[in-house]
Amino acid sequence: MSVSRKNTNTARKANDGRTKAVPISISEMLLYLVLPFLLIMAGAMPSAAVAVMFFILPILYLLYRRFGIYMPFSCVVCYGVLSLILNYDILTVIYFVTLMFMLAGLAAAVQFKYLPALAICVVTSVVGGFIGIGIVCGAEGESIGDIAARYVVAEYDDPVIGYLARDYYDGSDPVPGEKKLKRGDEGYDAAVKKDFADYIKNDNAMYVWYDCIHICALVAFVGLLSATAINRRTFGPNDTEFIMDKPVTRALGGVAKPVTAVSDMKMPRAFLWTFALPSTVAGIILGLVGGYNVLSATITHAFVTVPCAFGCFTLFAFFASLFNGRVRVAAYAVLALIGVAAIIFPFALFIMSILGVCDCILNLRFWTMFIKED
């Protein structure tokens, strides 16, 4: 009876995500202290909240790993409620809904191996973004393009929006028949608002789903990679480790959670003919038909570029894991910079996607280990 009761308690702890395998460190405590300030920043300055979300989601998962699901969900609810009461903003609504879905998807995903976990994280994140945009459009009674145009005009004094608007206006070609104004000229701000609002309206009307998939998928990737690192750092008796896709079971009872190293998260070759190739063909056909260029770009980006870039990042993580000592630390620092570059610069993401396709075809991990052992 006592053994059965003990196993039941172990299973419950495994199910709610808690672990006490590693004591709470000072750096972890500092992360908990930083989280409220990040949430306050996301609520007070929604235009900069996208960048903050890349830090918020991993810390929320750390709270989930330590204390269960109620603690991080309470933080998200407080962020949403207080932001809407004190500083109502349409971006806050979108971020609040999306973050709720992201956290729920991440908490559910870590119960599975990395491929289904990756799918769960990305799908829930993107669905959350779509629902958030739908709620805003329904509440405002306008299209997302009109809402975005009105928003940038109303929030022109925001440092981020103001900088982007001025940078766009100064770098764009003048409209035929209109004089291009310079900073300090009378009517400069009005011209900037008008041009940038028109650009944002057209861009959001065409590329809102592309941008939503892009941003939500990247945040989900960062969340999953961070969750994997946290799980391995706090590895407990109710976890099952996967090394090169082979299980090393350390579970003593209850429900075992899979923990796969980031360096072992290879995109399988089957991904090429089940997702990448059909999506590429569909994108080419839509592009040739005409009038579906945006849909073609969205499909290709969602099912080819972003997943293959993720595979490339894990390949770089594999190469970094081959080093030892300080060299490994330096390699991981370079890996982090590569990840930041992929988030900021679309061209870097595209190059990584090409390398990811090469890894899918050639299995570079296998040949690297083959050469190393030789």
Salt bridges, closest charged atoms under 4 A:
ASP16 OD2 - ARG18 NE 2.76
GLU28 OE2 - ARG66 NE 2.74
GLU140 OE1 - ARG150 NH2 3.15
GLU142 OE1 - ARG150 NH2 2.60
ASP146 OD1 - LYS201 NZ 3.16
ASP170 OD2 - ARG183 NE 2.89
ASP198 OD2 - LYS194 NZ 3.42
ASP239 OD2 - ARG65 NH2 3.11
GLU241 OE2 - ARG232 NH2 2.73
GLU241 OE1 - ARG250 NH2 2.91
ASP245 OD1 - LYS113 NZ 3.15
ASP359 OD2 - ARG365 NH1 2.70
